[in-house]
Amino acid sequence: MKKTYRIKKNKEFQKVFQHGQSFANRQLVLYYLKKDQSHFRIGLSVSKKIGHAVMRNQIKRYLRQAFHELEENIKPEYDLVVIARKPTHQMDFHEIKSSLTHVLYKSKLLDKKSRN
């Protein structure tokens, strides 16, 4: 995932939180806001409550890789912020990808044909 496709600034996170919509499951919370852009951007948030730095970074790597694998199926004109919840620290990559796919599908940001 290119760094230009990431949300980094606090102001951008706050805009998505305040003006966007959200959907959640037990593992992830997804906030999304429609913008006028050619590619979606993602912001990731993993709390210290989930674990130490190595665990938090691993979860973020898993989420970025899942977005990378799903990127051609995600609607491009959105800013997305994903917040990981406590159960993610016990999940492997495939479980996190499945949970992310579920959240994206339920929020209608993922094509139906790509859900497997």
C-alpha positions as YAML, in Angstrom:
chain: A
units: angstrom
residues:
- id: 1
  name: MET
  ca: [0.00, 0.00, 0.00]
- id: 2
  name: LYS
  ca: [1.52, 3.30, -1.07]
- id: 3
  name: LYS
  ca: [2.00, 5.90, 1.64]
- id: 4
  name: THR
  ca: [-0.03, 8.41, -0.37]
- id: 5
  name: TYR
  ca: [-3.03, 6.13, 0.20]
- id: 6
  name: ARG
  ca: [-2.80, 6.46, 3.99]
- id: 7
  name: ILE
  ca: [-4.45, 8.90, 6.34]
- id: 8
  name: LYS
  ca: [-1.82, 10.25, 8.71]
- id: 9
  name: LYS
  ca: [-2.96, 13.60, 10.11]
- id: 10
  name: ASN
  ca: [-5.17, 13.89, 13.16]
- id: 11
  name: LYS
  ca: [-7.35, 16.47, 11.38]
- id: 12
  name: GLU
  ca: [-8.13, 13.96, 8.61]
- id: 13
  name: PHE
  ca: [-8.98, 11.24, 11.16]
- id: 14
  name: GLN
  ca: [-11.30, 13.63, 13.01]
- id: 15
  name: LYS
  ca: [-13.07, 14.62, 9.79]
- id: 16
  name: VAL
  ca: [-13.86, 10.97, 9.03]
- id: 17
  name: PHE
  ca: [-15.03, 10.37, 12.63]
- id: 18
  name: GLN
  ca: [-17.26, 13.44, 12.74]
- id: 19
  name: HIS
  ca: [-18.74, 13.47, 9.25]
- id: 20
  name: GLY
  ca: [-18.53, 9.84, 8.18]
- id: 21
  name: GLN
  ca: [-20.58, 6.74, 8.80]
- id: 22
  name: SER
  ca: [-19.52, 3.65, 10.68]
- id: 23
  name: PHE
  ca: [-20.04, -0.08, 10.84]
- id: 24
  name: ALA
  ca: [-18.56, -2.56, 13.31]
- id: 25
  name: ASN
  ca: [-18.25, -6.21, 14.16]
- id: 26
  name: ARG
  ca: [-16.64, -7.80, 17.22]
- id: 27
  name: GLN
  ca: [-13.09, -7.33, 15.91]
- id: 28
  name: LEU
  ca: [-13.06, -4.11, 13.86]
- id: 29
  name: VAL
  ca: [-14.76, -0.74, 13.62]
- id: 30
  name: LEU
  ca: [-14.86, 0.91, 10.19]
- id: 31
  name: TYR
  ca: [-15.52, 4.62, 9.67]
- id: 32
  name: TYR
  ca: [-15.91, 5.81, 6.09]
- id: 33
  name: LEU
  ca: [-16.42, 9.17, 4.41]
- id: 34
  name: LYS
  ca: [-17.05, 9.78, 0.71]
- id: 35
  name: LYS
  ca: [-14.52, 12.12, -0.91]
- id: 36
  name: ASP
  ca: [-13.71, 13.22, -4.44]
- id: 37
  name: GLN
  ca: [-10.57, 11.20, -5.14]
- id: 38
  name: SER
  ca: [-9.33, 8.49, -7.48]
- id: 39
  name: HIS
  ca: [-8.22, 5.98, -4.82]
- id: 40
  name: PHE
  ca: [-9.37, 5.15, -1.32]
- id: 41
  name: ARG
  ca: [-7.18, 6.14, 1.63]
- id: 42
  name: ILE
  ca: [-6.88, 4.20, 4.87]
- id: 43
  name: GLY
  ca: [-6.08, 5.14, 8.43]
- id: 44
  name: LEU
  ca: [-5.37, 2.47, 11.04]
- id: 45
  name: SER
  ca: [-5.76, 2.72, 14.79]
- id: 46
  name: VAL
  ca: [-4.65, 0.00, 17.20]
- id: 47
  name: SER
  ca: [-4.88, 0.85, 20.90]
- id: 48
  name: LYS
  ca: [-2.26, 0.09, 23.54]
- id: 49
  name: LYS
  ca: [-4.95, -1.96, 25.28]
- id: 50
  name: ILE
  ca: [-4.53, -4.61, 22.58]
- id: 51
  name: GLY
  ca: [-0.91, -5.39, 23.34]
- id: 52
  name: HIS
  ca: [2.69, -4.32, 23.16]
- id: 53
  name: ALA
  ca: [4.22, -2.52, 20.18]
- id: 54
  name: VAL
  ca: [5.18, -5.69, 18.31]
- id: 55
  name: MET
  ca: [1.59, -6.98, 18.49]
- id: 56
  name: ARG
  ca: [0.09, -3.63, 17.44]
- id: 57
  name: ASN
  ca: [2.46, -3.34, 14.49]
- id: 58
  name: GLN
  ca: [1.70, -6.91, 13.41]
- id: 59
  name: ILE
  ca: [-2.05, -6.17, 13.40]
- id: 60
  name: LYS
  ca: [-1.43, -3.03, 11.31]
- id: 61
  name: ARG
  ca: [0.69, -5.03, 8.85]
- id: 62
  name: TYR
  ca: [-2.09, -7.62, 8.56]
- id: 63
  name: LEU
  ca: [-4.68, -4.91, 7.91]
- id: 64
  name: ARG
  ca: [-2.53, -3.17, 5.28]
- id: 65
  name: GLN
  ca: [-1.91, -6.49, 3.52]
- id: 66
  name: ALA
  ca: [-5.64, -7.31, 3.59]
- id: 67
  name: PHE
  ca: [-6.42, -3.91, 2.04]
- id: 68
  name: HIS
  ca: [-3.73, -4.54, -0.56]
- id: 69
  name: GLU
  ca: [-5.31, -7.86, -1.54]
- id: 70
  name: LEU
  ca: [-8.81, -6.37, -1.66]
- id: 71
  name: GLU
  ca: [-7.97, -3.00, -3.23]
- id: 72
  name: GLU
  ca: [-9.37, -3.63, -6.72]
- id: 73
  name: ASN
  ca: [-12.73, -4.57, -5.17]
- id: 74
  name: ILE
  ca: [-13.08, -1.59, -2.81]
- id: 75
  name: LYS
  ca: [-14.92, 1.52, -3.98]
- id: 76
  name: PRO
  ca: [-12.23, 4.14, -4.66]
- id: 77
  name: GLU
  ca: [-13.82, 7.42, -3.56]
- id: 78
  name: TYR
  ca: [-13.71, 6.86, 0.22]
- id: 79
  name: ASP
  ca: [-11.52, 7.66, 3.19]
- id: 80
  name: LEU
  ca: [-11.53, 4.65, 5.53]
- id: 81
  name: VAL
  ca: [-10.47, 4.49, 9.17]
- id: 82
  name: VAL
  ca: [-10.20, 1.06, 10.79]
- id: 83
  name: ILE
  ca: [-10.02, 0.67, 14.56]
- id: 84
  name: ALA
  ca: [-8.92, -2.73, 15.85]
- id: 85
  name: ARG
  ca: [-10.67, -4.11, 18.93]
- id: 86
  name: LYS
  ca: [-9.28, -6.41, 21.61]
- id: 87
  name: PRO
  ca: [-10.09, -9.79, 19.93]
- id: 88
  name: THR
  ca: [-7.74, -9.00, 17.02]
- id: 89
  name: HIS
  ca: [-4.67, -9.79, 19.12]
- id: 90
  name: GLN
  ca: [-5.59, -13.50, 18.97]
- id: 91
  name: MET
  ca: [-6.29, -13.56, 15.23]
- id: 92
  name: ASP
  ca: [-4.07, -14.56, 12.35]
- id: 93
  name: PHE
  ca: [-3.94, -12.82, 8.95]
- id: 94
  name: HIS
  ca: [-6.76, -14.82, 7.34]
- id: 95
  name: GLU
  ca: [-9.13, -14.18, 10.24]
- id: 96
  name: ILE
  ca: [-8.39, -10.44, 10.17]
- id: 97
  name: LYS
  ca: [-8.87, -10.35, 6.39]
- id: 98
  name: SER
  ca: [-12.19, -12.18, 6.76]
- id: 99
  name: SER
  ca: [-13.34, -9.74, 9.44]
- id: 100
  name: LEU
  ca: [-12.30, -6.75, 7.31]
- id: 101
  name: THR
  ca: [-14.11, -8.22, 4.29]
- id: 102
  name: HIS
  ca: [-17.26, -8.63, 6.40]
- id: 103
  name: VAL
  ca: [-17.17, -5.00, 7.60]
- id: 104
  name: LEU
  ca: [-16.51, -3.64, 4.09]
- id: 105
  name: TYR
  ca: [-19.25, -5.79, 2.59]
- id: 106
  name: LYS
  ca: [-21.84, -4.78, 5.22]
- id: 107
  name: SER
  ca: [-21.02, -1.10, 4.71]
- id: 108
  name: LYS
  ca: [-21.47, -1.58, 0.92]
- id: 109
  name: LEU
  ca: [-17.89, -0.57, 0.11]
- id: 110
  name: LEU
  ca: [-16.97, -3.96, -1.34]
- id: 111
  name: ASP
  ca: [-18.28, -5.50, -4.56]
- id: 112
  name: LYS
  ca: [-20.62, -8.44, -3.98]
- id: 113
  name: LYS
  ca: [-18.77, -10.65, -6.43]
- id: 114
  name: SER
  ca: [-15.53, -10.34, -4.47]
- id: 115
  name: ARG
  ca: [-16.89, -11.69, -1.19]
- id: 116
  name: ASN
  ca: [-15.96, -15.33, -0.82]
...
